[in-house]
């Protein structure tokens, strides 16, 4: 749960804990004025104990200094990194950085680390863009404790739903992919999803279940751990094919899992798309360079990045009236992986 909904610790709380004035706290934490070393240490210990952080973005708004924001993703390195070169994240970053500079904001990219650790403590930022956070997202929790404005790209999940966001319509995107497969003749469509609790997975599953019910089709669903990347998708798809050899298509929203599914299909001696079709969500490097190239969707991430920066900038200025923005609808990009001959 994000603690920001509770009363935030303020400078007066720290002053009371340290037994000094609020002015002394301000001077001690901002290296201003004459504060002796002993008092400064006492103030710092009180701030640490109470979890207080100076409101840097408010200070910079008053002084007219530039802000610094961070773009990060909670996706593990195995999914967000690798051959895609952080494609999804970098596509957003390229546009967001330019849009941020137009508003005197400097954007810092915090790419997923192979270690899984995100060194946010070392970054003195004023706000953040977080891509598709999961339930219990440690980054959101940390940013919430610091009281920093946050906007997520993709609707947050669970208790994080209070966070301002740009909705990228995961349910509608999944429906678009499933409708395409059905139009191409697929009748036994399987799905591989990540096992993490992300809104995009929840919406994709809901769309898939509704689709199978509407078409009286079998529910052929498997999940994979994001940490496993392509190998996780390959194992999940191979298990589905072994248990259900009648599968004639895979809808795999995560592009790393989709590439793994392609490997599983080839290993099973099946042809793509003649025997089994494959589609994925993000039209990135993995989709375009896979063999065969994968049908995907254009999420219009350039527009999404602009919308996210606009929303975050409003919250940095103190205008928190708007909490959710509807992103553009996805557009299908058909390729060889689903181009089954009539």
N, C-alpha and C positions, 0 to 999 in steps of 0.2 A: 504494500500500500504506500502511496506517496504521502509523506508527512506534511506536505505543503498546505493541506487543507486545515491543519491545526494552526494555532497561534505560533508565529515565528519568533525565535529568540531575537531580541533587539539590543541595541547598544546600552540601553538603560539596565537591562538584565545583567549584562557583563559588568557594568559599573558597580552594580549592587553586590555581585559576587566577589569582585576584586577589592571593594571598599574604596573606590575612587570615583571621580566625577565622569560623566559621559564624555566631556571634552578631553579628559586625560586618556580615556579608552580610544577615542578617535585618533589622538596624536600618537599613542603607542602603537596602534595597529597600522597606521599609515606613515610612520617614520616622519612625523612632523612635530614641531615644537620641542621643548626641553623636557624630556622624560628620562629619569634615571634608569639604569639597567635593571635594578631590582623591581621597580614598579612596572617596567615594560614586561618583564618575565611573568610577574603576577597577573597582569592583564592577559597576556597570551595564554597562560594556563587556564584562566577563567573562561576565555573564549573557546578554547579547545574542549573544556569540560561541558560547556553548554551547547556546543555544536554551532557556535556563531561564526558567520563569515561576513565581512564587510560587503555592503551592497555596491559592488564596483560599478554595475551598469547605471545605477542612480547617480553615483558620483560623476561618472563620465558624461551623463546627460546634462548635469548642471554645469560642468566645465566646458562642454562642447568638444571633448576629446572623442576620437573614433572608438567604436565598440569592436569587440572581438567575439565572434561566435564560432562554435565548433560543429562540424558535421560528423556524425558517427552512426554505426550500425551495430545492432546486437547479434547479427548473423555471424556464426563462427567462421574462421579463416577458410576452412575446407569448402564452404559454400560461397562466401563472398570473395575469396582470393583465388589462388590457382590460375588456371589458363584464362579465366575471364578478366584478369587484371583488375579486379574490383569493378567490373563493367557497370553494374547497376548503380553502385555508389559513385563512381567516377563520372557517369553521365549526368547525375544530379549535381555533383560538385562543380563541374565545368560551368554550368549555367548559374548555379547558386552563387559562386564566387563573383561572377560579373554583376549579378543582380545586387549582391551585398555591397560591392564597392560603390554602386550608384547611390547607396544610402549611407555611405561612410562607415560601412561595416567590413571588417577584415575576417575572412573565413579560414579557419584552421581545419584541416582534414585529419581525423583520427581513424586511420584504417584498422580493420580487424587484425589483431596480432595472433601469430601462430601459437603464442603462449596462452591466449584467451584473456589476458589481463589488459585492461584499458587504463592507461595512466592519466586519468582525468585530474587527479590531485595535483599534478604538475602543471596544469593549464589554468591560467587566470583568464577565464572567459566570462562574458556577460550574458550569454544565452546559448541555446543549442537546438540543432535539428537532429532528430533521431529517426533512422529509417526502420520501419516495421518492427517496433519493439515487441517482445514476448511478455508473457505473464511473469511478474516478479523481476522485471528487467532491472539489473543492478545499476545500469547507467541512469535510468530514469529516477530510481530511488535516490541515488547520490545527488543528482541535479536538483531533485525536489528538496532534499535536506539543505542544500545551499540556497534555496529560494530563488533559483534562476529561471527566467522565462524559457519554456521549452515548447517546441512544435514538433509533432511527429508526422512523418510521411507514411501514410497508411494509418487506418483507424487503430488506436491502441486496443489492447485486450484487457478484459476484466476490470480490476480496480483502477487501472490506468486510464479508463475511459474519460476521466475528467480532464485529461491533458488536451490542449488544443491540437488540431490535426487537419491534414488534407486527406480526404477520403479518395482512395484510388480504385474503389469499386471491385473488390476481389470476387465477389459473388457474380456480378454481371460479366466479368472477364472469363470466369470459369464456364458460365453458361454459353458464352460465345464460342469457346473452344469445343465444348461438348456438342453444340449444335452443328459446328463445322464437321466434326467426326461423323456424326449421324448422317449429315447430308452426303458425306463421301461413302456411305454404305456400312459404317461400323455399327454393330449391334451388340457386341460383347466388349464393352469398354472398361478397362481397369484404370485405377488411379493410384498413384504413389504420392504421399504427402509427408511432410516433416512431422516428427513426433512432438516438437515443441508446441507450446500453447501460444500461437499467434493468430491474430484476427484473420489474416489472409487464409490460413489453413482451415479455420473454423468455417469461414464463408465458403471456401472451395468445397469442403465436405458437405455442407448444407446444399449447395447447388448440385453436387453429384448425386446425393441421396434423392433429391427431388426429381432429378433427371431419370434415374433408374426406376423410380416409382411411376413416373408419367409414361415411360416407355416399356413398362413391365420387363425390365432388363435386370440381369443379375448384379448384385452389389459386390464388386471385386476390388477391395480396398486394402492397401498395405501402407505402413508408415516406416520411415527410416530416420535415424538420428542424424541431425545436420552435421555433427562433428565428423561423420564418416564420409561426407561429400559424395563424389561419384560412386565410390564402392558401395555406399549405403543404398543408393538408388539401384545399382546393379543387383545387389543381393535381394532387395525387395521385389524387383521385377522378375528375377529368376525364380523366386519362390512362387510368385503368382502364376507364371507360365507353367511351372511344373505341376501345380495343383489344378490349373484351369487351362489346358492347352487350346481351348476354343477361343481364347482371347484374341480379338482382331484389332485392338487399338489400346493405346496408353495415353491418358491425360496426366501429365506430370508437371505441375506448376513450377517447381524449383528446377532451374536449368541444369544444375550439377547432377541432380537425380535423373533428369531426362537423358543426359549423356550416358549415365550408368545404365539406364533402361535400354538404350540402343545397343550397348555392349552385350547385355543379357539376351536380347533378341537375336543378335548375330551368333552368340555362343550356342543358342538353342537351334541353330540351323534354319531360322526363319528369315524371310526377306522383308525389307522395309521399302516401300509401303505395301507391296503386293500381298503379304500375309498379315503383317501387323503395322498399323500406323502409329505415329508418335507426335504429340504436340506438347509445347511447353508455354510458359507465360511470358517471360522476359525475352524480348528480341535483342539479345546481346551477342557478344563474341562467341560464346559457347554454341548458341543456336545457329549462328551463321556459318561456323567452321566445322560443325559436326558433319559426319558422313553417314547418311545423307543430311543435308541442311534441314533444320527443324522448323516446322510451322510454329509461329509464335504470335505475339501481339505487340503492337506499338502502344506503350503506355503513355506516350506524350510526356515524357519525364521533363522536357524543357519547360512545359507549362506548369507542371507540378512543382518544379523547383522555384519558379517565380512566385507561385501562390504561397509556398511555404515561407519564403523570405518575406513576402508582404505581411503575412500573418505574424511572423516572429517580430518584425519591425514594429508593428502596431503594439504588441505586448511589451516590447522594450520601452516604448514611449508611454506605457501605462494605460493604453486603450485595450482593455480585455473584454470588450463587449462581444466580439466574434470568437467563437470557440471551435467551429468546424467549417471547412471549406470543401465544396464538392469539386473534385478534380475532373479532368476531361475523361470521356469514355474511351475505352481501348478500341483499337482497330486491328482486325486480323491481318497477319502477314503470312499468306500461304506459301509453303515451300514443298520440296520433293517428299518429305517424310509423311505427308498425308495426301499426296497427289495420286490416289489410286485410279487407274484407268477405268473408264465406265464399262 
